[in-house]
Amino acid sequence: MSECKVCKSKAVVTAQASEEISYKGATLIVPMAYSTCQNCHREFITTAQIHQNDKAIRDAKKAHDGLFTSAEVAKARKQLGLTQEEASLVFGGGRNAFSKYERGEVSQSVAMDKLIKQALKHPMVLHELFVEAGFAVDKNHLIYQDDNVVSYVAYKAANDHKYTAVKSMKMQEEHYG
């Protein structure tokens, strides 16, 4: 709980108001946090609220631009089964990049956003990124896509119960006539 710097009262409440932000010819409605002293009725913004408001503005702009918000970056990373540090190694951007993206401290680039979306959509892309980052890829769980081998992480066919998994395949010659 914060204290009013004017009257030193601890009777401070947090409030929220919507603010209109002009961005690229559009008006974005962004929730903004602030505090009010119940004793002297002074309104002020704490340091934590400044960070929260900056994140809200950044997320509203990213959503307008069609980019992942900070929460969506975290969800995508978890969906790919990566820690923040692993995601930084796989996708680049620096050791703490995903931590900063997810806290809303910085916005990911358009290129980074597209790469994450492609890795979610195409397992082959994620596989290649793993290989380039030096990650060990489990050879026992592979699927084939357009003559390329990609890791079989979370994909399951509706008719999987009809088939038995094999660890290797041996090609057989076909003889005709």
BELKANOR-V135466 format. One record per backbone hydrogen bond with DSSP energy under -0.5 kcal/mol. CO is the residue of the C=O (numbers start at 1). NH is the residue of the N-H. E is the energy in kcal/mol with one decimal. If there is no record, write none. Layout:
BEGIN
CO&NH&E ; CO&NH&E
END
This chain:
BEGIN
4&8&-1.4 ; 9&4&-2.7 ; 10&12&-2.1 ; 11&38&-3.7 ; 13&36&-2.6 ; 15&34&-2.3 ; 17&32&-3.3 ; 19&30&-2.9 ; 21&28&-3.4 ; 23&26&-2.2 ; 26&23&-3.0 ; 26&28&-0.6 ; 28&21&-2.9 ; 28&30&-0.6 ; 30&19&-2.8 ; 32&17&-2.5 ; 34&15&-3.3 ; 35&44&-2.5 ; 36&13&-2.6 ; 36&38&-0.5 ; 37&41&-1.4 ; 42&37&-2.8 ; 44&35&-3.4 ; 46&50&-2.1 ; 47&51&-2.0 ; 48&52&-2.3 ; 49&53&-2.9 ; 50&54&-2.5 ; 51&55&-2.2 ; 52&56&-2.2 ; 53&57&-2.4 ; 54&58&-2.6 ; 55&59&-3.0 ; 56&60&-2.1 ; 57&61&-2.2 ; 58&62&-2.4 ; 59&63&-2.7 ; 60&64&-2.0 ; 61&65&-1.9 ; 62&67&-2.9 ; 63&66&-1.1 ; 69&73&-2.1 ; 70&74&-1.8 ; 71&75&-2.2 ; 72&76&-2.5 ; 73&77&-2.5 ; 74&78&-2.3 ; 75&79&-2.3 ; 76&80&-1.7 ; 77&82&-2.1 ; 78&81&-1.3 ; 83&87&-2.6 ; 84&88&-1.9 ; 85&89&-1.8 ; 86&90&-2.7 ; 87&91&-3.0 ; 88&92&-1.6 ; 94&97&-1.5 ; 96&100&-2.2 ; 97&101&-2.5 ; 98&102&-2.5 ; 99&103&-1.7 ; 100&104&-0.7 ; 100&105&-1.9 ; 100&106&-1.1 ; 101&104&-0.6 ; 109&113&-2.4 ; 110&114&-2.4 ; 111&115&-2.2 ; 112&116&-2.4 ; 113&117&-2.2 ; 114&118&-2.3 ; 115&119&-2.2 ; 116&120&-1.9 ; 117&121&-1.8 ; 118&122&-2.9 ; 121&123&-0.5 ; 122&125&-0.9 ; 122&126&-1.4 ; 123&127&-2.6 ; 124&128&-2.4 ; 125&129&-2.3 ; 126&130&-2.4 ; 127&131&-2.5 ; 128&132&-2.7 ; 129&133&-1.8 ; 130&134&-0.6 ; 130&135&-2.7 ; 131&134&-1.3 ; 137&139&-0.6 ; 138&141&-1.0 ; 141&152&-3.5 ; 143&150&-2.7 ; 145&148&-1.7 ; 148&145&-2.6 ; 150&143&-2.9 ; 151&153&-1.1 ; 157&160&-1.5 ; 159&162&-1.9 ; 160&163&-1.7 ; 169&171&-0.5
END
